[in-house]
Amino acid sequence: EASSKYGIPRRTLQDWERIYLEEGEEALLVERRGRACAASGTQKGRKPKLDKQVEEDLIAENQRLRMEIDYLKKLNALVLEEERQNRKHK
């Protein structure tokens, strides 16, 4: 009834009712629009930043693994080429 009388979306009224029942009258005075503040240093859904040394170690490991993959790809290509050459000569 209040939704149609005052032009407030039904979902908004349901949210207000839930907040009132769960947190009390004072909770309705709290501004809830926009993003939540990051008072704890980490935002919701975002992982905390890594230590600088850990980040550098991970970057170095990532580079090493990429080089290893490149090396194995080249080795595989050379082996396949050698096998093709051997088939041609037979």
PyMOL commands that set and color helices and strands:
alter all, ss='L'
color gray80, all
select helices_A, chain A and resi 2-6+10-23+25-29+52-89
alter helices_A, ss='H'
color red, helices_A
deselect
rebuild
show_as cartoon
